[in-house]
Amino acid sequence: MKMNIKDFRVPAGKKIKLAKWPTLVEPVYQSKKEYKALLEKQVEELSEQQQLQYASDRYAVLIIFQAMDAAGKDGAIKHVMSGINPQGCQVFSFKHPSAAELDHDFLWRTTQCLPERGRIGIFNRSYYEEVLIVRVHPEILQAQGIPDGLLNQKTIWQERYRSIVDMENHLHRNGTRIIKFFLHLSEEEQRKRFLERIDKPDKNWKFSLADVEERKFWKQYMQAYEECLSATSTNDAPWYVVPADDKENARLIISRVILDTFKSLKLAYPKPSEEHRQELQLIRKQLKK
């Protein structure tokens, strides 16, 4: 199968129904050996692009992962970014906000972690939790200390979408390129992976009763994701719905999207000035003596 990443991109301004988006597609690899070779090639290319990004120091790249539990976010980050120089990449995982974070606006804690120019920032979950889990569990919103007059359930989510889009547009205008992945997992595949986490002792630590409790809200989460993806996928900060029932195929799709985004930046090593070239030649003469 030839990969066309446009097939996974949520068009800007279009309302989507996740039931119509596949959680499993024909794989782009024919064997485990080919999968490893394809991923290794794309990881190597991505490493080269990141070196160019670091050297040119012009663009930052923010990669956001959102998904239901067990969809493979951690594995995707681990495998796809395996060849990246740690100096040029940072990963942040966002869980329940602290008391100090709750005393600020909902974008504050993630804004502090945005990548610098020349670097890749990865958000394993992100500010999008504030229109996903908080929407599914409105009691979380009630506990955030927001003035009562601002808690109108008919308007607050659209207002938050607008805040997110405005911020992402601002970042784009200032040299940050944003790539957003929703790992689209089926409810049945999640069930299988949960059972695997129970059956394999080395995966027990990944599982808790709370994970099962969240499965009861599957339909509510799908609705929240549909509205979120529809409202916040833009031309400059698109969402990609990645079929996640096949972990290996998902990783190849993700690495391809990231790599294509980097190549679109047309990065190059900075050219030294005439003064710097003369300085280098002088140093060269001294070293040859």
TARA-V941569 format. One record per residue. RES is the residue in one small letter. SS is DSSP state (H for helix, E for strand, - for the rest). PHI is phi as a letter, one per 30 degrees, with the letter a starting at -180 (NA if undefined). BURIAL is b if it has 9 or more other ideal C-beta (glycine too) atoms within 8 Angstrom, else e. Layout:
res=RES ss=SS phi=PHI burial=BURIAL
res=RES ss=SS phi=PHI burial=BURIAL
//
This chain:
res=m ss=- phi=NA burial=e
res=k ss=- phi=d burial=e
res=m ss=- phi=d burial=e
res=n ss=- phi=b burial=e
res=i ss=H phi=d burial=b
res=k ss=H phi=d burial=e
res=d ss=H phi=d burial=e
res=f ss=H phi=c burial=b
res=r ss=E phi=d burial=b
res=v ss=- phi=d burial=b
res=p ss=- phi=d burial=e
res=a ss=- phi=d burial=e
res=g ss=- phi=i burial=e
res=k ss=- phi=c burial=e
res=k ss=- phi=d burial=e
res=i ss=- phi=c burial=b
res=k ss=- phi=b burial=e
res=l ss=H phi=d burial=b
res=a ss=H phi=d burial=e
res=k ss=H phi=c burial=e
res=w ss=- phi=c burial=b
res=p ss=- phi=d burial=e
res=t ss=- phi=c burial=b
res=l ss=- phi=b burial=e
res=v ss=- phi=b burial=e
res=e ss=- phi=e burial=e
res=p ss=- phi=d burial=b
res=v ss=- phi=d burial=b
res=y ss=- phi=b burial=b
res=q ss=- phi=c burial=e
res=s ss=- phi=a burial=e
res=k ss=H phi=d burial=e
res=k ss=H phi=d burial=e
res=e ss=H phi=d burial=b
res=y ss=H phi=e burial=b
res=k ss=H phi=d burial=e
res=a ss=H phi=d burial=e
res=l ss=H phi=d burial=b
res=l ss=H phi=d burial=b
res=e ss=H phi=d burial=e
res=k ss=H phi=d burial=e
res=q ss=H phi=d burial=b
res=v ss=H phi=d burial=b
res=e ss=H phi=d burial=b
res=e ss=H phi=d burial=b
res=l ss=H phi=d burial=b
res=s ss=H phi=d burial=b
res=e ss=H phi=d burial=e
res=q ss=H phi=d burial=b
res=q ss=H phi=d burial=b
res=q ss=H phi=d burial=b
res=l ss=H phi=d burial=b
res=q ss=H phi=d burial=b
res=y ss=H phi=d burial=b
res=a ss=H phi=d burial=b
res=s ss=H phi=d burial=b
res=d ss=- phi=h burial=e
res=r ss=- phi=c burial=e
res=y ss=- phi=c burial=b
res=a ss=E phi=c burial=b
res=v ss=E phi=b burial=b
res=l ss=E phi=c burial=b
res=i ss=E phi=c burial=b
res=i ss=E phi=c burial=b
res=f ss=E phi=c burial=b
res=q ss=E phi=b burial=b
res=a ss=E phi=a burial=b
res=m ss=- phi=d burial=b
res=d ss=- phi=e burial=e
res=a ss=- phi=i burial=b
res=a ss=- phi=d burial=b
res=g ss=- phi=j burial=b
res=k ss=H phi=d burial=b
res=d ss=H phi=d burial=e
res=g ss=H phi=d burial=b
res=a ss=H phi=d burial=b
res=i ss=H phi=d burial=b
res=k ss=H phi=d burial=e
res=h ss=H phi=d burial=b
res=v ss=H phi=d burial=b
res=m ss=- phi=c burial=b
res=s ss=- phi=d burial=e
res=g ss=- phi=c burial=e
res=i ss=- phi=d burial=b
res=n ss=- phi=d burial=b
res=p ss=H phi=e burial=e
res=q ss=H phi=d burial=e
res=g ss=H phi=c burial=b
res=c ss=E phi=b burial=b
res=q ss=E phi=b burial=b
res=v ss=E phi=c burial=e
res=f ss=E phi=b burial=b
res=s ss=E phi=c burial=e
res=f ss=- phi=c burial=b
res=k ss=- phi=c burial=e
res=h ss=- phi=d burial=e
res=p ss=- phi=d burial=e
res=s ss=- phi=d burial=e
res=a ss=H phi=d burial=e
res=a ss=H phi=d burial=e
res=e ss=H phi=d burial=b
res=l ss=H phi=d burial=b
res=d ss=- phi=d burial=e
res=h ss=- phi=c burial=e
res=d ss=- phi=d burial=e
res=f ss=- phi=d burial=b
res=l ss=- phi=c burial=b
res=w ss=H phi=d burial=b
res=r ss=H phi=d burial=b
res=t ss=H phi=d burial=b
res=t ss=H phi=d burial=e
res=q ss=- phi=d burial=e
res=c ss=- phi=c burial=b
res=l ss=- phi=d burial=b
res=p ss=- phi=d burial=b
res=e ss=- phi=d burial=e
res=r ss=- phi=e burial=b
res=g ss=- phi=i burial=b
res=r ss=- phi=b burial=b
res=i ss=E phi=c burial=b
res=g ss=E phi=c burial=b
res=i ss=E phi=c burial=b
res=f ss=E phi=c burial=b
res=n ss=E phi=d burial=b
res=r ss=- phi=i burial=b
res=s ss=- phi=a burial=b
res=y ss=H phi=d burial=b
res=y ss=H phi=d burial=b
res=e ss=H phi=e burial=b
res=e ss=H phi=d burial=e
res=v ss=H phi=b burial=b
res=l ss=- phi=c burial=b
res=i ss=H phi=d burial=e
res=v ss=H phi=d burial=b
res=r ss=H phi=d burial=b
res=v ss=H phi=d burial=b
res=h ss=- phi=c burial=b
res=p ss=H phi=d burial=e
res=e ss=H phi=d burial=e
res=i ss=H phi=d burial=b
res=l ss=H phi=d burial=b
res=q ss=H phi=d burial=e
res=a ss=- phi=c burial=e
res=q ss=- phi=d burial=b
res=g ss=- phi=i burial=e
res=i ss=- phi=d burial=e
res=p ss=- phi=e burial=e
res=d ss=H phi=e burial=e
res=g ss=H phi=d burial=e
res=l ss=H phi=c burial=e
res=l ss=- phi=c burial=b
res=n ss=- phi=d burial=e
res=q ss=- phi=d burial=e
res=k ss=- phi=d burial=e
res=t ss=- phi=b burial=e
res=i ss=H phi=d burial=b
res=w ss=H phi=d burial=b
res=q ss=H phi=d burial=e
res=e ss=H phi=d burial=e
res=r ss=H phi=d burial=b
res=y ss=H phi=e burial=b
res=r ss=H phi=d burial=e
res=s ss=H phi=d burial=b
res=i ss=H phi=d burial=b
res=v ss=H phi=d burial=b
res=d ss=H phi=d burial=e
res=m ss=H phi=d burial=b
res=e ss=H phi=d burial=b
res=n ss=H phi=d burial=b
res=h ss=H phi=d burial=e
res=l ss=H phi=d burial=b
res=h ss=H phi=d burial=b
res=r ss=H phi=d burial=e
res=n ss=- phi=c burial=e
res=g ss=- phi=j burial=e
res=t ss=E phi=c burial=b
res=r ss=E phi=c burial=b
res=i ss=E phi=c burial=b
res=i ss=E phi=b burial=b
res=k ss=E phi=b burial=b
res=f ss=E phi=c burial=b
res=f ss=E phi=c burial=b
res=l ss=E phi=d burial=b
res=h ss=E phi=d burial=b
res=l ss=- phi=c burial=b
res=s ss=- phi=d burial=b
res=e ss=H phi=d burial=e
res=e ss=H phi=d burial=e
res=e ss=H phi=d burial=b
res=q ss=H phi=d burial=b
res=r ss=H phi=e burial=b
res=k ss=H phi=d burial=e
res=r ss=H phi=d burial=b
res=f ss=H phi=d burial=b
res=l ss=H phi=d burial=e
res=e ss=H phi=d burial=b
res=r ss=H phi=d burial=b
res=i ss=H phi=d burial=e
res=d ss=H phi=d burial=e
res=k ss=- phi=c burial=e
res=p ss=H phi=e burial=e
res=d ss=H phi=d burial=e
res=k ss=H phi=c burial=b
res=n ss=H phi=e burial=b
res=w ss=H phi=d burial=e
res=k ss=H phi=d burial=e
res=f ss=- phi=b burial=b
res=s ss=- phi=b burial=e
res=l ss=H phi=d burial=e
res=a ss=H phi=d burial=e
res=d ss=H phi=d burial=b
res=v ss=H phi=d burial=e
res=e ss=H phi=d burial=e
res=e ss=H phi=d burial=b
res=r ss=H phi=d burial=b
res=k ss=- phi=d burial=e
res=f ss=- phi=c burial=b
res=w ss=H phi=e burial=b
res=k ss=H phi=d burial=e
res=q ss=H phi=d burial=e
res=y ss=H phi=d burial=b
res=m ss=H phi=d burial=b
res=q ss=H phi=d burial=e
res=a ss=H phi=d burial=b
res=y ss=H phi=d burial=b
res=e ss=H phi=e burial=b
res=e ss=H phi=d burial=b
res=c ss=H phi=d burial=b
res=l ss=H phi=d burial=b
res=s ss=H phi=d burial=b
res=a ss=H phi=d burial=b
res=t ss=H phi=b burial=b
res=s ss=- phi=d burial=b
res=t ss=- phi=b burial=b
res=n ss=- phi=d burial=e
res=d ss=- phi=d burial=e
res=a ss=- phi=b burial=b
res=p ss=- phi=d burial=b
res=w ss=E phi=c burial=b
res=y ss=E phi=c burial=b
res=v ss=E phi=c burial=b
res=v ss=E phi=c burial=b
res=p ss=E phi=e burial=b
res=a ss=- phi=c burial=b
res=d ss=- phi=d burial=e
res=d ss=- phi=c burial=b
res=k ss=H phi=d burial=b
res=e ss=H phi=d burial=b
res=n ss=H phi=d burial=b
res=a ss=H phi=d burial=b
res=r ss=H phi=d burial=b
res=l ss=H phi=d burial=b
res=i ss=H phi=d burial=b
res=i ss=H phi=d burial=b
res=s ss=H phi=d burial=b
res=r ss=H phi=d burial=b
res=v ss=H phi=d burial=b
res=i ss=H phi=d burial=b
res=l ss=H phi=d burial=b
res=d ss=H phi=d burial=b
res=t ss=H phi=d burial=b
res=f ss=H phi=d burial=b
res=k ss=H phi=d burial=e
res=s ss=H phi=d burial=e
res=l ss=- phi=d burial=b
res=k ss=- phi=h burial=e
res=l ss=- phi=d burial=b
res=a ss=- phi=a burial=e
res=y ss=- phi=d burial=e
res=p ss=- phi=d burial=e
res=k ss=- phi=d burial=e
res=p ss=- phi=d burial=e
res=s ss=- phi=d burial=e
res=e ss=H phi=e burial=e
res=e ss=H phi=d burial=e
res=h ss=H phi=d burial=e
res=r ss=H phi=d burial=b
res=q ss=H phi=d burial=e
res=e ss=H phi=d burial=e
res=l ss=H phi=d burial=b
res=q ss=H phi=d burial=e
res=l ss=H phi=d burial=e
res=i ss=H phi=d burial=e
res=r ss=H phi=d burial=e
res=k ss=H phi=d burial=e
res=q ss=H phi=d burial=e
res=l ss=H phi=d burial=e
res=k ss=H phi=d burial=e
res=k ss=- phi=d burial=e
//
